[in-house]
Amino acid sequence: MLRDITIGQYYQTESVIHRLDPRVKLGGTLLYIISLFCFKNIGGYFLAALFLAIVIRLSKVPFKFMVKGMRAILFLLLITVAFNLFLTPGEPLITLWKLHITKEGLWLAFTMAVRLSLLIVGSSVMTLTTTPNHLTDGMEKMLQPLRIFKVPVHEVAMMMSIALRFIPILLEETDKIMKAQIARGADFESGNLIKKAKALVPLLVPLFISAFRRANDLAMAMEARCYRGGEGRTKMKPLIYHKRDYVAYICLGLYMVVSIVVGRL
């Protein structure tokens, strides 16, 4: 299950999406997420799914790899659907004991499930097609105006990038520790909720120790390479917009215009 999480991973291949400027992908992902909350009909969600399918096709990342990342949030998705399905007031359709499935709850559960699914897959496309260095540079460039307010833009971008890229590393470490504890006789499945929570202690303690050790090793490596923050630093490969990036911006603009039109129907 832990290996199914694709957020934070990078998929190496040659594609148009991989070669795009990271600022285009960051801005495009943000606009795509915003568009998901503008739709009020099935046509809008169909448009968002079609646009995402085209982007995945252009990225040359296997669709199975994308879908695999949905398994990790399946439990969260089911809880979200159940809460919206049974706790939304409105016109009753089905009654199960004291629980009522309403027409409004059915529609809200559907929209939340679709939004969450498209949001996760859309965010995964950005991380799967962008290297950590490009992601950091793109974040720093986009947050550049905040320097006026004395915000340490470079440090913030670096922290966000490191945190994002540490997700797959920590998941892999968790998987290893879990297998080691199971080999020693640990049981993470049986028992009630309290027993399962207590069983996680032998898993969480070594995980935290490993995370702090990795953070310390990373800090020492950065100091050994004379890292002193973003002030006065130059880029070996500075970000430059190309023709494909402007074409991508035009496509994003057209998508947002169509999204607003469809969302108002």
Sequence and secondary structure as in RCSB ss.txt:
>XXXX:A:sequence
MLRDITIGQYYQTESVIHRLDPRVKLGGTLLYIISLFCFKNIGGYFLAALFLAIVIRLSKVPFKFMVKGMRAILF
LLLITVAFNLFLTPGEPLITLWKLHITKEGLWLAFTMAVRLSLLIVGSSVMTLTTTPNHLTDGMEKMLQPLRIFK
VPVHEVAMMMSIALRFIPILLEETDKIMKAQIARGADFESGNLIKKAKALVPLLVPLFISAFRRANDLAMAMEAR
CYRGGEGRTKMKPLIYHKRDYVAYICLGLYMVVSIVVGRL
>XXXX:A:secstr
 GGG  TT       HHHHS HHHHHHHHHHHHHHHTT  SHHHHHHHHHHHHHHHHHHT  HHHHHHTTGGGHH
HHHHHHHHHHHS  SSEEEEETTEEEEHHHHHHHHHHHHHHHHHHHHHHHHHHTS HHHHHHHHHHHTGGGGGGT
  HHHHHHHHHHHHHHHHHHHHHHHHHHHHHHHTT  SSSS HHHHHHHTHHHHHHHHHHHHHHHHHHHHHHHHT
T   STT   SS     HHHHHHHHHHHHHHHHHHHHHT 
